[in-house]
Amino acid sequence: MDAYRLHRRFVLLGASAAALTACSKPRPAPSTGRELRMSWWGGSSAHKATLEALRLFEEKHGIRVRGEYTGFAGHLERLTTQIAGGTAPDVMQINWYWQTLFSRDGTGFYDLKKLTDKLDLSQFDARTLGMGTNKGVLNAVAVSNAARLFYLNQTTYQKAGLSLPTTWDELFARGPQFREKLGTGYYPLDGLFLEFIALARTYVVQGTGKPLINAETKSLNCTRADMYDFAGLYARMTREHVWPSAQVRASYGNVAQQEMRPWINGQFAGTFQWNSSIDKYSDTLAGKQTLALAPYLLRPGAKDAGMMYRPAMMFAVNAKTAYPDEAALLIEFLLNDPDGIRAMGLKRGVPVSKAARTLLDKEGLITPIQQQSEAQLAAAQINVVESPWFEHPRVRDGFQDILEALGYGRLSEREAGDRLYDDINAILHRVVR
């Protein structure tokens, strides 16, 4: 939904924000007397690392920073209320597609190109800076980039006596092979409906060579037949035992994928997951099981990998901040300064900043699977840049509702394809401005 509707829906959060949000403990004000506010979401390790980085920044620059941090759930709604009410922090961690909610004309955030005397933008590649630019205004700079890659349980594949798939056809073949060699409880790939939506998008984009969504025409950038392929991919993968059906997944309860028993014990032997968060999946595997990065699957004749490669999270500056230079200096410290880089580490993925990446690599802090993931991304043919409208909540929910109806038998494969084409186009026509 758009920022106005989110504000109306969650305006009551403003009254209870203090109770819901953990904030850094007040410290004696540094000598300058200036104070910034910074908000972010994350887990406890990210909170701890960021607070340490803010402490070091205060010591170095004499500028106090008050941290406002939460988990991801509810963070967008809280920020929406703050922005609508004129109480947003000076520096904000945002998701890439939030630019469509808060800065449709490019003026929702401070133009970082005006702050280059404090923020070294040469550390960031042109593609990354482009994904933070709207209407010629640099709204935000990426902390890290991310793409969904194929991570498979090497231990389970070895147990089945099978190699990791290198093509879509080999992946389709692994379903019956898993069932025969390991039993009906084993699947080569698993995920929520959101993971499957991302997977099917890749499959369609590899066929069309175009972004799935065209913001200019406010419509899907593909044909009705492509949406039949989208729905058909889900039907085939669940029918042929490649991906657990909705009923099978539901039987394990509504828990995070990495906390599901069949993931932990290796029965669900793969995930199509963000490279920036893969560690939390490998960390929950029982015993000595290991994950391996599989080759990125390509359709025959595909001229683009179709990867959804975009910023994992970004830093933006409040368009109305009273301290734009100080805000830029804080972002510079967190992303490019050696002290900030070491404090932040890899808690937000492998950094985009060349200075940060060089330092962390030199000090041996980038794990082997992260290095492999980065190498795969660097070698991939990625020319298609997806529209951020693909991740808009109403668009996402539209895809999910239709796939759920297909998964639970309320729609046929053909009906689901028609609904995907007609309903998503209708949603895009309403939300794209």
N, C-alpha and C positions, 0 to 999 in steps of 0.2 A: 504494500500500500504506500501512497505518497506521504511526504513529511507532514502535511496538514492533517491527514487522517490518523497517522500515527500519534500526532500530538493530541488530538481529541480523544483517541482511545486510551492513551497512557498518561493524561495530564495529572491524574492522581498520584503518579509516581513522584512528582515534584515534592509533595508533602512528606513522603516517606523515604526519600533518597538517602538521607543520612543514616537511617536504620538499616537500609539494604546494602549500603556500600561501605567497604573497608577503606579507610583513608590513612595515609601515613601520619604517624604521630608528630605533633608540632615540635619543631626544633628551634633553638634560638635563632633569630633572624640574622643573616649575614650582614656584613658591614654596609652594603649598598642600600639596604632597606627595600629593595625591589623583590616582588614575589610573583611567581608564575604558578598556574595550575595546569596539571597534566592528567589526562584520563587515558585508561587503557583497560583491556580485558585480558584474561589469561588464567593459568593455573598458579598454584602456590610458588612453584619454582620461578616462573616468569615474574611474579610479584616481587619475590625476594631479590632477583637479579636487577630488576628495574629500580627498586628502592636504593640498592647499593650504588647503582650508576648515578642516581639523583644526588645521593650524599657526596659522591666524588665531584660532581658538577658544582655543587654548592661550595665545596672547599676550593675549587679551582677558580671559579668566576665570581664568588660572593653574591650569588643570586639564589634566593630561596625558592624551592619548588615544592608545592603541595601535591602529593599524588592522590588520585581518585581512581580506585581500581575495583573491578568486579570479575565474576565469571562471564562467559559469553552470553548466557541466557539473560535477557532483559537489558543488556548493555545498549543495544540500538534504541530501544524504547526510551531509556533514560536520556541518552544523548539527544534524541529527537525532542524531548520535552525541554531540555536545556537550550538547544538551539532556537526553538520556537519562542522560548521565554527570554532570550537574550542573556542567558547565564552560562553559556558554554565555556569550557576551559580554554586556556591560551593555546595549548598543544593537545591534539587529539589523535589517538590511534583509531584509524578507520579501516573499514573494508573497502576494497576496490569499487564495488558497485554502489556504495553509499553516495558516491558523487552524483548518481542519477537522482537521489532523494534530496540531497542538500545543496546541490550546485548545478542545476540543470542549465543555467546560462553562463556558468563558469565563475560567477562572483560569490559563491557561497563560502569559499575559503580564501585566505590571503594568497596573493600571487607570490610564490616562492622565488620566481625569477627576479623579483625586486629586492631580494635579500642575499644576493650572491656574494656580497662582501663579508657575510657571516656564515654562509652555507656553501660548501664546495660541491657544486653540482657536477663537476667533471668526474667525480667518482662513480657516476651512474650512467649506464648505457642509454642510447637514444630511445630504444624501444621501451625501456622501463619508464623513462621520463614521459614518453608519449602517452602511456597508459594512465598517467596522473595529470594529463593536460586536457582541459575542456574549454572549448571556444578560445584557444590560444592562451589560457591562463593555467599556470602550473599549480594545481590545487593541492597536490600531495606527492610525496616521494616514498618509494617502496622501501620497507625494511628488508624484506626478502621476497623472492619470487617463488611460485609453486606451480606444479602441474601434477595431475593424477597419473601415476605410473603403475605398472603391474608388479606387485610384490607377492611372491609365492613361497609357500612353506617347503623349503628344500628337503627337509626331513621326511615329510609325507610323500613327496614325489619319489624320493629314493625308496621309501617303504613299498610303494606301488611298482617300483622298477620302471618308472617312466621319466623321460626327459621333460624339461620345461618347454611349453609350447612356444613356437617361434612364428606361427601364423594363426589367423582366425580359425582355419580349418582344423589345425592341430588342437586348438583349444576346444572346439566343438567335439572332437574325438575323445578328449580326456574325460568327459562326463561318463559315457558308458564304460570306459576303461577303469575309472575309479570305482564305479558301482560293482564291476566284475571282480576287481582285484582286492578291494578294501571293504566293500559292503555299501548298503544303501545310505548310511549315515555320512559318507564322505563325498565332498564336492570340490572341484578344482578352483572355484571362485565364489566369493560371497560378498554381500553388501546390502545396505539399506536401499530403498527405492531411489534416494538421492544419488547414491553411487551409481546405480544403474542408469539413471537419466544422463549422468556425465559420460558413462560408457557408450550409451546409444548415440549421444551427440557426436562423440569421436567417430563412431562407425559411419554416421550419415555424412559428416564433414569430409571424411576421407573419400567418400563417393562423389560429393559435389565440388570439393575444392573451394568452398565459400563458407563464411561464418553462418551459423545456423539462423541468426537473427539479423535483419536489416533494419536499423533504427530509422533510416531515411524513409522507407516505405511503411514502417510500423507493422512489419509482417515477417513471417518465416521466410527465410532465404532459400527455400527448397520447394519441391513439388509434393502433391498429395501422396504420390508413390513413395517418396522418401519417408513420409510418416508411416506408411504401411511397413517399410523396412524397420523403422524405429520400434513399432509395436511387435513386429514379427521377430525381432531379435530377442525380446524378452520371452515371447512364447516359445521360441526354439530352445533357448538356453535353459528354461525351466523344464520343458518337456524332455530334453535330452540329458538331464541330470548334470548340467554344467553349473547352474546357479540354483540355490535352494528356492523352492516355491514360497509364496507369501505365507502359506499355511505352515510349512516347515519352520520358517524363521519365527513366526508368531508363537510356536510351541515352546520356544526357549525364553519367552518373556520380553518385555520392553526394556532392554539394557543396551548399553553401548556395545558396538560390534567387537571391540577388543576385549570386552569383559564377558562375552558369551562363552559358555563352556565348550562348544564345538570349535571355536577359534582357539581357545587356550590349549586344548588337547590335540589340535592339528586336523580335526575332521573337516572343518571349513578351511581349505588349504590355500587361500589366496585372497587378495584384496586389491581393488583399483583405488588407490589412496593417494592423498597429497604427499609429496616427498618431504614437505616441511613438518609433517606430523607422524612419519612412519615409525619413529623410535618408540612411541607409546604403544604401538601394535606389537613390535618385536619384544618389548619389555614384559608383556603379559604371557608369552608363550611358556608352557610348562617344560620343565626339564632342560635338555640341551638342544631343543629344536631351534632351527635357524631359518631366517627369511633370506630369500635371494631376489635380486632385481632381475626380472625376466625381460627379454627383448620386447620392444614396443610393437604390438601387433598392427600390421598394415593390410588393408584390402588390396587385391591385385590391381595394379595400375594407379594406385594412390600417389598423387604428387605432393601431398602434404600429410603430415602425421596426424593432423586434426587435434592436436593437444590443446587442452584448455590451460594455456600457460599465461599466468597473470600474477600480479602482486598478491602475496599471501596476506599482507597487511601493510598499512601505510601510515605515515605521520603527516598531519595537516595542521595548519595554524588558523586559529579563529580570525575571520575576516575583520572582526571588531576589536581585536586585542589592543590593549594600550601599550604593549611591549613587543612589537614585531621583531625587532633586532635581537632581543633577549630570547624570544621563542626560537628564532632561527639558530641562535648560538647553542641552544639546548639540543636541537635536532642534530646539529653538526657534532656535538660532543657524543651523543648516543650512537651515531652511525659511522663517524669518521675518526674520532679521537681514540688513540690507543687505550687510554684508561676506560673510556666508555665502552669500547669494543670488548675489552676483556671482561668487564663487569656484565655486559649483556650476553656474551658468549653466543650459544646457539639456541637460546630459549625461544627465539622467534624464527627458527630455521637458519639456513646458510645465508648470511647477509648478501645483499646486492652490491653494496659499496666495495669497490676494488681494494681500498685500504683495509677494510675489515676482513675481506676474504683472504687477502695476502697474509695478514697477521695471524689469523686463526689457523690457516693452513701451515704456515711456518712453525707454529707452536704445537702442531699435531692434534688440534682440537676437533677437526672435521673427521667424523667416523668413516670407515671404509664404505658402508652402504650409502652414506651421504655423498661421498666422493664419486661413487659409481653413478648415482642418480644425477649429479651435476654433469658428469661426462655424457650420459645419455641425452640429457637436455641440450647440451652444447652441440652434439652431433646430429640431432633430429632436424628434419626439414619442417620448420615452423614458420610459415608465411601468413597463415590465416590468423587474424586477431579477432577474437570473438567480441561481440557487443556486450557491455556490462549489463544490458537489459536481460540477458540470459539468466542472471542471478537475482533479478528482482523478485521479492517475495511472492507476488501474485503470479508471476510467470512460473516460478518454481513450484508453487502449490498447484497450479493448473496441470503441469506435467505429472506431479505426484498423484493427484486425485484420479487421473485417467489410468495411470499404470496400476494403482491399487485396485480400481474397478476391474481391470483386466486380470490382475493377479488373483482376485477372489471370485472370478467367474461371472461378474456382473455385466461384462462386455465381452463380445467376441473379439478376436484379433482384428478383423476388418473394421468393426465398429470402433475399436480403440484407435486405429489409424485415422479414421475419419474425424473422430473427436479431437485427436491431437492436432490435426490440420485446422479444423474449423474453430475449436475453442481457443487454442493458443493464439491464432491470428486475431480473434476477437479481443482477447486479453491485451495483446500488444497494442491494438488500435486504441484501447482505453487508457493504458498506462503511459505509453511513450508520449512525451510532450516535446 
